[in-house]
Protein backbone atom coordinates (compact mmCIF):
# COMPACT_ATOMS: atom_id res chain seq x y z
CA UNK A 1 0.00 0.00 0.00
CA UNK A 2 1.38 3.36 -1.06
CA UNK A 3 0.64 6.24 1.33
CA UNK A 4 0.75 9.99 0.80
CA UNK A 5 0.87 12.19 3.93
CA UNK A 6 -0.64 15.70 3.90
CA UNK A 7 0.00 17.96 6.89
CA UNK A 8 1.69 21.34 7.13
CA UNK A 9 3.84 20.26 10.10
CA UNK A 10 6.88 18.17 9.24
CA UNK A 11 7.03 16.82 12.80
CA UNK A 12 3.54 15.34 12.46
CA UNK A 13 4.32 13.94 9.03
CA UNK A 14 7.39 12.23 10.53
CA UNK A 15 5.32 10.76 13.36
CA UNK A 16 2.69 9.56 10.90
CA UNK A 17 5.33 7.98 8.69
CA UNK A 18 6.75 6.10 11.66
CA UNK A 19 3.30 4.83 12.66
CA UNK A 20 2.36 3.84 9.11
CA UNK A 21 5.59 2.01 8.37
CA UNK A 22 5.87 0.24 11.74
CA UNK A 23 2.24 -0.82 12.14
CA UNK A 24 1.25 -1.71 8.56
CA UNK A 25 2.77 -3.13 5.40
CA UNK A 26 2.54 0.31 3.84
CA UNK A 27 5.22 2.55 2.40
CA UNK A 28 5.05 6.34 2.59
CA UNK A 29 5.74 7.55 -0.94
CA UNK A 30 5.37 11.30 -0.43
CA UNK A 31 4.59 14.21 1.85
CA UNK A 32 2.61 17.39 1.14
CA UNK A 33 2.46 20.53 3.26
CA UNK A 34 -0.52 22.15 1.51
CA UNK A 35 -3.43 21.36 -0.80
CA UNK A 36 -1.66 22.42 -4.02
CA UNK A 37 1.31 20.17 -3.26
CA UNK A 38 -1.07 17.33 -2.38
CA UNK A 39 -2.85 17.60 -5.74
CA UNK A 40 0.45 17.58 -7.60
CA UNK A 41 1.82 14.59 -5.67
CA UNK A 42 -1.45 12.67 -6.04
CA UNK A 43 -1.15 13.00 -9.81
CA UNK A 44 2.55 12.08 -9.85
CA UNK A 45 2.66 9.30 -7.26
CA UNK A 46 -0.77 7.59 -7.53
CA UNK A 47 -1.01 6.65 -3.84
CA UNK A 48 -3.45 4.03 -2.57
CA UNK A 49 -4.10 5.99 0.64
CA UNK A 50 -3.99 9.66 1.58
CA UNK A 51 -3.75 10.76 5.21
CA UNK A 52 -5.23 14.26 4.99
CA UNK A 53 -4.98 16.82 7.79
CA UNK A 54 -8.30 18.51 8.59
CA UNK A 55 -6.55 21.88 8.71
CA UNK A 56 -4.40 21.65 5.60
CA UNK A 57 -3.37 25.05 4.20
CA UNK A 58 -5.50 25.88 1.19
CA UNK A 59 -8.59 24.29 2.72
CA UNK A 60 -10.50 26.10 5.42
CA UNK A 61 -13.77 24.33 6.19
CA UNK A 62 -15.47 20.94 5.84
CA UNK A 63 -17.23 22.28 2.71
CA UNK A 64 -13.82 22.86 1.12
CA UNK A 65 -12.90 19.28 2.01
CA UNK A 66 -15.99 17.91 0.29
CA UNK A 67 -14.98 19.57 -2.98
CA UNK A 68 -11.32 18.64 -2.48
CA UNK A 69 -12.06 14.97 -1.77
CA UNK A 70 -14.20 14.90 -4.93
CA UNK A 71 -11.28 16.41 -6.88
CA UNK A 72 -8.86 13.81 -5.47
CA UNK A 73 -11.27 11.06 -6.53
CA UNK A 74 -11.40 12.55 -10.04
CA UNK A 75 -7.64 12.08 -10.20
CA UNK A 76 -7.65 8.64 -8.52
CA UNK A 77 -11.15 7.14 -8.25
CA UNK A 78 -10.20 4.35 -5.83
CA UNK A 79 -7.87 6.32 -3.54
CA UNK A 80 -8.70 5.72 0.13
CA UNK A 81 -8.80 8.94 2.15
CA UNK A 82 -8.51 9.29 5.92
CA UNK A 83 -9.04 12.81 7.30
CA UNK A 84 -7.27 13.57 10.59
CA UNK A 85 -8.99 16.23 12.68
CA UNK A 86 -7.94 18.09 15.81
CA UNK A 87 -11.36 18.61 17.38
CA UNK A 88 -13.34 15.40 17.99
CA UNK A 89 -16.63 17.32 18.00
CA UNK A 90 -16.19 17.91 14.26
CA UNK A 91 -16.11 14.22 13.29
CA UNK A 92 -19.71 14.31 12.04
CA UNK A 93 -19.04 17.38 9.87
CA UNK A 94 -15.98 15.84 8.26
CA UNK A 95 -17.74 12.51 7.76
CA UNK A 96 -19.91 14.30 5.20
CA UNK A 97 -16.87 15.18 3.07
CA UNK A 98 -16.84 11.84 1.29
CA UNK A 99 -13.65 10.66 2.97
CA UNK A 100 -13.49 6.95 3.76
CA UNK A 101 -12.67 7.58 7.43
CA UNK A 102 -12.29 10.46 9.87
CA UNK A 103 -10.00 10.05 12.87
CA UNK A 104 -9.48 12.48 15.71
CA UNK A 105 -5.88 13.31 16.58
CA UNK A 106 -7.04 13.47 20.20
CA UNK A 107 -7.74 9.72 20.18
CA UNK A 108 -5.15 7.12 21.08
CA UNK A 109 -2.83 6.09 18.22
CA UNK A 110 -4.65 2.74 18.22
CA UNK A 111 -7.65 4.45 16.56
CA UNK A 112 -5.53 5.61 13.63
CA UNK A 113 -3.83 2.23 13.49
CA UNK A 114 -7.23 0.51 13.27
CA UNK A 115 -8.28 2.87 10.45
CA UNK A 116 -5.00 2.13 8.63
CA UNK A 117 -5.46 -1.62 8.96
CA UNK A 118 -9.02 -1.35 7.65
CA UNK A 119 -7.76 0.71 4.71
CA UNK A 120 -5.06 -1.87 4.06
CA UNK A 121 -7.65 -4.66 3.88
CA UNK A 122 -9.91 -2.71 1.53
CA UNK A 123 -7.06 -1.60 -0.71
CA UNK A 124 -5.63 -5.12 -0.92
CA UNK A 125 -9.09 -6.35 -2.00
CA UNK A 126 -8.97 -3.82 -4.90
CA UNK A 127 -5.66 -5.22 -6.06
CA UNK A 128 -6.46 -8.93 -5.75
CA UNK A 129 -6.61 -10.69 -9.08
CA UNK A 130 -10.06 -11.94 -9.99
CA UNK A 131 -10.47 -15.68 -9.57
CA UNK A 132 -12.13 -17.68 -12.28
NORRA-V982828 format. One record per residue. RES is the residue in one letter. PHI is phi in whole degrees, 0 to 359 (999 if undefined). OMEGA is omega in whole degrees, -180 to 180 (* if undefined). Layout:
RES|PHI|OMEGA  RES|PHI|OMEGA
//
This chain:
X|999|-179  X|259|-173  X|243|174  X|245|-179  X|262|179  X|227|177  X|202|-178  X|289|-177  X|265|-179  X|295|179  X|295|178  X|288|177  X|300|178  X|296|179  X|295|178  X|295|179  X|299|179  X|300|179  X|298|-178  X|300|-173  X|283|178  X|272|-172  X|255|180  X|223|176  X|267|-174  X|277|175  X|233|175  X|281|-176  X|256|180  X|187|180  X|223|179  X|236|180  X|256|177  X|205|-174  X|293|180  X|296|178  X|296|179  X|298|178  X|300|180  X|298|-178  X|292|177  X|298|179  X|294|-176  X|282|-170  X|258|-179  X|47|-180  X|289|174  X|275|-174  X|222|173  X|240|170  X|263|-169  X|247|178  X|294|180  X|287|177  X|228|-178  X|290|177  X|306|-177  X|103|177  X|231|-173  X|241|-176  X|210|178  X|307|178  X|298|176  X|299|-178  X|294|179  X|299|178  X|293|-178  X|291|177  X|298|177  X|299|178  X|295|177  X|301|-179  X|286|173  X|291|179  X|288|-179  X|226|-174  X|304|-176  X|258|179  X|296|179  X|266|-175  X|237|174  X|246|177  X|265|178  X|254|-176  X|244|-179  X|274|-176  X|252|-177  X|303|-179  X|292|180  X|263|-179  X|305|-177  X|296|179  X|293|-179  X|282|176  X|297|-179  X|283|-178  X|283|-176  X|96|176  X|293|-180  X|284|179  X|206|175  X|230|-177  X|234|177  X|277|176  X|292|179  X|283|180  X|285|176  X|297|179  X|305|178  X|299|179  X|294|177  X|292|179  X|300|178  X|297|179  X|295|178  X|294|180  X|294|176  X|296|178  X|299|-180  X|300|179  X|296|-179  X|294|-179  X|295|179  X|294|176  X|294|177  X|298|-171  X|267|179  X|290|176  X|292|179  X|292|178  X|267|-178  X|261|*
//
